[in-house]
């Protein structure tokens, strides 16, 4: 009996101690990239995507960085700084566009797309308001995997690049407003804000996103009377909560907005295009009833503008008058403070590139992180973004299905 028990215990022990087959996690092989930083050729673009410090970190992690000569000059970074950080300085766009990953600010021109080759990854802005189908077709023909700043999200559904640039734009816009309200620029000759015994200037902000938040904070700090309009009540509640003040908020009702604009000193257009379409919520008739020498700053001009009378201007000729109202419609306001903007962009892109390398490559990064996948608008010859497809009446394909098909 005892022998049987002993045998039973022995068999139980043996069964328990025999190693069982298990699926072990396969360690992903770290990838290394060749990253190209072209010199921007678009008008008034001064930013670059990576700082010298970021380049040094990437190089120390086994990546190669090729930078076109003088690409960092607009952001006050020299070729020598990048070279000392480990970047290879190249002297033509043809050379820099041989890199496997192209990091740039502005969307590529048709000429720049010609330099590119099949299988490359491009990360840049898309600028839906100025996008043309020729550029899209050129990228699809080259079978480029293109990601747009405007579409890339983070793990919690936010848009880190858009937010960073919006913070800069919102903080900068009040400095611009102060310039154009001054007598020196043939403005109204009033101080932005208010002083004791003098009524404060009235600032109307259309939109209640990040740009509006930082613009309102700056204006309130100067003592201005701020009013915010947006059609999303949750955004209006959010901005009141964040600012901690009972500022005037309203939905975009045509009559209310029109009456408010008649007494405004500064109007800031800060509406984001929804589903790829810009909305002109301020009509020309509304503008014609505004006070002489009042100021409109349309920060939505990158996406087509939210003021009907807005037209794209440049840093050399930033403003024009219509109905005796000053219009400032320079796109890429963040480029006015290029050094700060480059640091902000670099802080986002550096960890993203390092993460993609850890995942085993850009395709693996796209496949395993939906927040990154949302940035893709062309993939190996196919258009994959619904908003872009709708804008031009084109067909698009689901990127998850495309990637799955390519793996089997």
C-alpha positions as CSV (number, residue, x, y, z in Angstrom):
1,X,0.0,0.0,0.0
2,X,2.8,2.3,0.9
3,X,4.6,1.3,-2.3
4,X,1.6,2.2,-4.3
5,X,1.3,5.6,-2.6
6,X,5.0,6.2,-3.1
7,X,4.7,5.3,-6.7
8,X,1.7,7.6,-7.0
9,X,3.5,10.5,-5.4
10,X,6.5,9.8,-7.6
11,X,4.4,9.9,-10.8
12,X,2.7,13.1,-9.6
13,X,6.1,14.7,-8.9
14,X,7.4,13.6,-12.2
15,X,4.4,15.0,-14.0
16,X,4.6,18.3,-12.2
17,X,8.3,18.7,-12.7
18,X,8.5,17.9,-16.4
19,X,9.0,21.1,-18.3
20,X,5.8,22.0,-20.3
21,X,5.9,23.5,-23.8
22,X,5.1,27.2,-23.9
23,X,5.0,29.9,-26.5
24,X,7.9,32.2,-25.7
25,X,7.8,35.9,-26.7
26,X,10.1,36.5,-29.6
27,X,12.4,39.4,-29.0
28,X,12.1,42.0,-31.7
29,X,15.3,42.8,-33.5
30,X,16.2,46.5,-33.1
31,X,16.3,48.3,-36.5
32,X,18.5,51.2,-37.5
33,X,17.4,54.0,-39.8
34,X,19.0,56.4,-42.2
35,X,17.1,59.6,-41.6
36,X,17.2,62.5,-44.1
37,X,16.6,66.2,-43.1
38,X,16.1,68.2,-46.2
39,X,16.4,71.9,-46.4
40,X,13.0,73.4,-46.7
41,X,12.3,75.2,-50.0
42,X,8.8,76.5,-49.2
43,X,8.4,80.2,-48.7
44,X,9.1,81.4,-45.2
45,X,9.6,78.0,-43.6
46,X,12.4,78.3,-41.1
47,X,11.9,75.2,-39.0
48,X,13.7,71.8,-39.0
49,X,12.5,68.6,-37.4
50,X,15.5,67.7,-35.2
51,X,17.9,69.7,-33.0
52,X,21.6,68.8,-32.9
53,X,21.1,67.3,-29.4
54,X,18.4,65.0,-30.8
55,X,20.7,64.0,-33.7
56,X,23.4,63.1,-31.2
57,X,21.0,60.9,-29.3
58,X,19.9,59.1,-32.5
59,X,23.4,58.6,-33.7
60,X,24.4,57.2,-30.3
61,X,21.6,54.7,-30.7
62,X,23.0,53.4,-34.0
63,X,21.1,55.5,-36.5
64,X,22.5,57.6,-39.4
65,X,21.3,61.1,-39.9
66,X,21.9,63.0,-43.2
67,X,21.3,66.7,-43.3
68,X,21.2,68.9,-46.3
69,X,23.6,71.8,-45.8
70,X,22.1,74.9,-44.2
71,X,18.8,73.1,-43.4
72,X,19.0,74.3,-39.8
73,X,20.0,77.9,-40.4
74,X,16.5,79.3,-40.1
75,X,16.2,77.7,-36.7
76,X,19.6,79.2,-35.7
77,X,21.4,75.8,-35.8
78,X,24.6,75.6,-37.9
79,X,26.0,72.8,-40.1
80,X,28.9,72.6,-37.6
81,X,26.6,71.9,-34.7
82,X,24.9,69.0,-36.6
83,X,28.2,67.7,-37.8
84,X,29.7,67.7,-34.3
85,X,26.5,65.8,-33.2
86,X,27.3,63.1,-35.7
87,X,25.2,64.0,-38.7
88,X,26.5,63.6,-42.2
89,X,26.2,66.9,-44.1
90,X,25.2,66.5,-47.7
91,X,25.2,69.2,-50.3
92,X,22.2,68.5,-52.6
93,X,18.6,67.4,-52.3
94,X,19.3,64.4,-54.5
95,X,21.7,63.1,-51.8
96,X,19.5,63.7,-48.8
97,X,16.4,62.1,-50.4
98,X,18.3,58.8,-50.7
99,X,17.7,58.3,-46.9
100,X,15.1,55.6,-45.9
101,X,13.1,58.0,-43.7
102,X,12.6,61.7,-44.7
103,X,11.7,64.0,-41.9
104,X,10.6,67.5,-43.0
105,X,8.2,70.3,-42.1
106,X,6.3,71.3,-45.3
107,X,4.6,68.8,-47.6
108,X,7.0,67.8,-50.5
109,X,6.7,69.5,-53.8
110,X,6.4,67.5,-57.0
111,X,10.1,68.3,-57.6
112,X,11.1,66.9,-54.2
113,X,8.9,63.8,-54.7
114,X,10.9,63.1,-57.9
115,X,14.0,62.7,-55.8
116,X,12.4,60.0,-53.7
117,X,12.3,56.3,-54.3
118,X,9.8,53.4,-53.7
119,X,9.6,52.1,-50.2
120,X,10.7,55.4,-48.5
121,X,8.9,56.8,-45.5
122,X,7.9,60.4,-45.4
123,X,6.8,62.3,-42.3
124,X,5.7,65.9,-42.9
125,X,2.7,68.2,-42.8
126,X,0.0,67.6,-45.3
127,X,-1.8,71.0,-45.2
128,X,-5.2,70.0,-46.4
129,X,-6.1,73.5,-47.4
130,X,-3.4,73.7,-50.0
131,X,-3.1,70.0,-50.9
132,X,-3.4,69.2,-54.6
133,X,-4.1,65.8,-56.2
134,X,-1.0,66.0,-58.4
135,X,1.2,65.6,-55.3
136,X,-0.9,62.7,-54.0
137,X,-0.7,60.9,-57.3
138,X,3.1,61.5,-57.5
139,X,3.6,59.9,-54.0
140,X,1.3,57.0,-54.8
141,X,3.2,56.4,-58.1
142,X,6.4,56.3,-56.1
143,X,4.8,53.9,-53.6
144,X,5.9,56.1,-50.7
145,X,4.5,55.5,-47.1
146,X,3.6,59.1,-46.1
147,X,2.5,60.2,-42.6
148,X,1.0,63.6,-41.9
149,X,1.7,65.6,-38.7
150,X,-1.9,66.6,-38.6
151,X,-3.2,63.1,-38.3
152,X,-0.6,61.5,-35.9
153,X,-2.1,60.9,-32.5
154,X,-0.7,59.8,-29.1
155,X,-1.8,57.0,-26.9
156,X,-4.7,58.9,-25.4
157,X,-6.1,60.3,-28.7
158,X,-4.4,63.7,-28.5
159,X,-2.5,65.2,-31.4
160,X,1.0,66.0,-30.0
161,X,2.4,67.9,-32.9
162,X,-0.7,69.9,-33.6
163,X,-0.9,70.8,-29.9
164,X,2.7,71.8,-29.6
165,X,2.5,74.1,-32.7
166,X,-0.9,75.4,-31.5
167,X,0.6,76.3,-28.1
168,X,3.2,78.3,-29.9
169,X,0.7,79.9,-32.3
170,X,-1.6,80.9,-29.5
171,X,1.2,82.4,-27.4
172,X,2.6,84.3,-30.4
173,X,-0.6,85.6,-31.8
174,X,-1.0,88.3,-29.1
175,X,2.5,89.6,-29.8
176,X,1.4,90.0,-33.4
177,X,-1.9,91.7,-32.3
178,X,0.1,94.2,-30.2
179,X,2.2,95.1,-33.2
180,X,-0.7,95.8,-35.5
181,X,-2.8,97.7,-33.0
182,X,0.1,100.2,-32.5
183,X,0.3,103.5,-34.3
184,X,3.7,102.5,-35.6
185,X,1.9,100.0,-37.9
186,X,-0.9,102.4,-38.8
187,X,-3.2,100.6,-36.4
188,X,-5.8,101.8,-33.9
189,X,-3.1,103.2,-31.7
190,X,-4.3,101.3,-28.6
191,X,-2.6,99.1,-26.1
192,X,-3.5,95.4,-26.1
193,X,-5.2,94.8,-22.8
194,X,-6.1,97.7,-20.5
195,X,-4.8,100.2,-18.0
196,X,-6.5,101.9,-15.1
197,X,-9.3,104.3,-16.2
198,X,-9.2,103.1,-19.8
199,X,-11.6,100.5,-21.3
200,X,-9.8,97.3,-22.2
201,X,-9.4,96.2,-25.8
202,X,-11.9,93.6,-26.9
203,X,-10.5,90.3,-28.3
204,X,-12.9,87.9,-30.0
205,X,-11.5,84.3,-30.5
206,X,-13.3,82.0,-33.0
207,X,-12.6,78.4,-31.9
208,X,-12.0,77.0,-28.5
209,X,-9.1,74.6,-29.0
210,X,-5.5,74.8,-28.0
211,X,-4.7,77.9,-30.0
212,X,-7.6,79.6,-28.4
213,X,-6.6,78.5,-24.9
214,X,-3.1,80.0,-25.1
215,X,-4.3,83.1,-27.0
216,X,-7.0,83.7,-24.4
217,X,-4.6,83.1,-21.5
218,X,-2.1,85.7,-23.0
219,X,-4.9,88.2,-23.6
220,X,-6.5,87.9,-20.2
221,X,-3.0,88.3,-18.6
222,X,-2.7,91.6,-20.4
223,X,-6.2,92.7,-19.2
224,X,-8.1,92.4,-22.4
225,X,-11.9,91.6,-22.6
226,X,-12.0,88.2,-24.2
227,X,-14.9,86.4,-25.9
228,X,-14.7,82.9,-27.3
229,X,-17.0,81.4,-29.9
230,X,-17.2,77.7,-30.9
231,X,-20.0,75.2,-31.8
232,X,-18.7,72.5,-29.5
233,X,-20.1,73.1,-26.0
234,X,-17.6,70.7,-24.4
235,X,-14.7,72.8,-25.8
236,X,-16.3,76.0,-24.4
237,X,-16.7,74.3,-21.0
238,X,-13.1,73.0,-21.2
239,X,-11.6,76.4,-21.9
240,X,-13.5,78.1,-19.1
241,X,-12.4,75.3,-16.7
242,X,-8.7,75.5,-17.8
243,X,-8.5,79.2,-17.6
244,X,-10.4,79.3,-14.3
245,X,-12.2,82.5,-15.3
246,X,-15.8,83.3,-16.2
247,X,-15.0,84.6,-19.7
248,X,-17.8,85.1,-22.2
249,X,-18.4,82.1,-24.4
250,X,-21.0,81.4,-27.1
251,X,-21.9,79.1,-29.8
252,X,-21.3,80.4,-33.4
253,X,-24.7,82.0,-33.9
254,X,-24.6,84.3,-37.0
255,X,-26.5,87.2,-35.4
256,X,-24.7,87.1,-32.1
257,X,-21.3,86.8,-33.8
258,X,-22.1,89.6,-36.2
259,X,-23.1,91.9,-33.4
260,X,-20.0,91.1,-31.4
261,X,-17.6,91.7,-34.3
262,X,-18.9,95.2,-34.7
263,X,-17.2,96.2,-31.4
264,X,-14.2,94.0,-31.6
265,X,-10.6,95.4,-31.7
266,X,-9.0,92.0,-32.5
267,X,-10.5,88.9,-34.1
268,X,-8.6,85.7,-34.0
269,X,-9.6,82.9,-36.3
270,X,-8.6,79.6,-34.6
271,X,-11.0,77.0,-36.0
272,X,-9.7,73.7,-37.2
273,X,-11.1,72.3,-40.4
274,X,-13.4,69.4,-39.8
275,X,-13.3,66.3,-42.1
276,X,-10.9,68.2,-44.3
277,X,-13.2,71.1,-45.0
278,X,-12.6,74.7,-43.9
279,X,-15.6,76.8,-42.7
280,X,-16.0,80.5,-43.4
281,X,-17.9,81.4,-40.3
282,X,-17.1,85.1,-40.7
283,X,-18.6,86.5,-43.8
284,X,-17.5,89.5,-45.9
285,X,-20.6,91.3,-44.8
286,X,-19.6,90.8,-41.1
287,X,-16.1,92.2,-41.9
288,X,-17.5,95.2,-43.7
289,X,-19.4,96.2,-40.4
290,X,-16.3,96.0,-38.2
291,X,-14.6,99.1,-36.8
292,X,-12.0,100.9,-39.0
293,X,-8.4,99.8,-38.2
294,X,-9.6,96.7,-36.3
295,X,-7.5,93.6,-36.8
296,X,-8.2,90.1,-38.0
297,X,-5.6,87.4,-37.5
298,X,-6.7,84.2,-39.3
299,X,-4.6,81.4,-37.9
300,X,-6.9,78.9,-39.8
301,X,-5.4,80.1,-43.1
302,X,-3.2,77.0,-43.3
303,X,-6.4,75.0,-43.8
304,X,-8.2,77.5,-46.0
305,X,-9.2,80.1,-43.3
306,X,-12.4,80.8,-41.3
307,X,-12.8,84.4,-42.5
308,X,-14.2,84.9,-46.0
309,X,-12.0,87.9,-46.7
310,X,-8.8,86.1,-45.7
311,X,-6.0,85.6,-48.3
312,X,-2.6,84.0,-47.7
313,X,0.1,86.5,-47.0
314,X,3.9,86.2,-46.3
315,X,6.3,87.3,-43.6
316,X,7.7,90.0,-46.0
317,X,4.2,91.3,-46.7
318,X,2.1,89.9,-43.8
319,X,-0.9,92.2,-43.8
320,X,-3.4,93.8,-46.1
321,X,-6.6,95.9,-45.7
322,X,-10.1,95.1,-46.8
323,X,-13.1,97.2,-45.8
324,X,-10.6,99.2,-43.8
325,X,-9.9,96.2,-41.5
326,X,-6.3,94.9,-41.2
327,X,-5.9,91.3,-42.1
328,X,-2.9,89.2,-41.0
329,X,-3.0,85.8,-42.7
330,X,0.5,84.4,-42.6
331,X,0.5,80.5,-42.5
332,X,2.8,78.6,-40.2
333,X,2.9,81.3,-37.5
334,X,5.1,78.9,-35.5
335,X,7.8,79.5,-38.0
336,X,8.2,83.1,-36.6
337,X,9.8,81.5,-33.6
338,X,11.6,78.7,-35.4
339,X,14.1,77.8,-32.7
340,X,11.4,77.2,-30.2
341,X,9.3,75.3,-32.7
342,X,12.2,73.1,-33.7
343,X,12.9,72.2,-30.1
344,X,9.2,71.3,-29.6
345,X,9.1,69.1,-32.8
346,X,12.3,67.4,-31.9
347,X,11.0,66.5,-28.4
348,X,8.2,64.6,-30.2
349,X,10.0,63.0,-33.1
350,X,13.1,61.7,-31.3
351,X,11.3,59.3,-28.9
352,X,9.0,58.2,-31.8
353,X,11.9,57.2,-34.0
354,X,13.6,55.4,-31.1
355,X,10.3,53.5,-30.4
356,X,10.0,52.6,-34.1
357,X,13.5,51.2,-34.1
358,X,12.7,49.1,-31.0
359,X,9.6,47.8,-32.7
360,X,11.7,46.6,-35.6
361,X,10.9,49.3,-38.2
362,X,8.4,51.8,-39.4
363,X,5.9,49.2,-40.7
364,X,6.0,47.4,-37.4
365,X,5.4,50.7,-35.6
366,X,2.4,51.4,-37.9
367,X,1.0,47.9,-37.4
368,X,1.3,47.8,-33.6
369,X,0.4,51.3,-32.7
370,X,-3.0,52.6,-34.0
371,X,-2.2,56.1,-32.8
372,X,0.8,56.1,-35.2
373,X,-1.2,54.3,-37.9
374,X,-3.7,57.2,-38.0
375,X,-1.0,59.4,-39.4
376,X,-0.6,57.4,-42.6
377,X,-2.3,58.8,-45.8
378,X,-0.5,56.9,-48.5
379,X,0.9,53.4,-48.2
380,X,2.8,51.6,-51.0
381,X,0.8,53.1,-53.8
382,X,-2.6,53.3,-52.1
383,X,-4.5,56.3,-50.6
384,X,-5.4,55.3,-47.0
385,X,-7.0,58.4,-45.5
386,X,-10.8,58.9,-45.8
387,X,-10.7,62.7,-45.4
388,X,-8.1,63.2,-48.1
389,X,-10.0,60.8,-50.4
390,X,-13.3,62.6,-49.9
391,X,-11.7,66.0,-50.6
392,X,-10.6,64.9,-54.1
393,X,-13.3,62.4,-54.8
394,X,-10.8,59.5,-54.8
395,X,-11.0,56.0,-53.6
396,X,-9.1,54.9,-50.5
397,X,-8.2,51.6,-48.9
398,X,-8.1,50.4,-45.3
399,X,-4.5,50.4,-44.2
400,X,-5.0,47.6,-41.8
401,X,-6.3,45.3,-44.5
402,X,-3.5,46.4,-46.8
403,X,-0.8,45.7,-44.2
404,X,-2.4,42.3,-43.4
405,X,-2.5,41.4,-47.1
406,X,1.2,42.2,-47.4
407,X,2.1,39.8,-44.6
408,X,0.4,36.7,-46.0
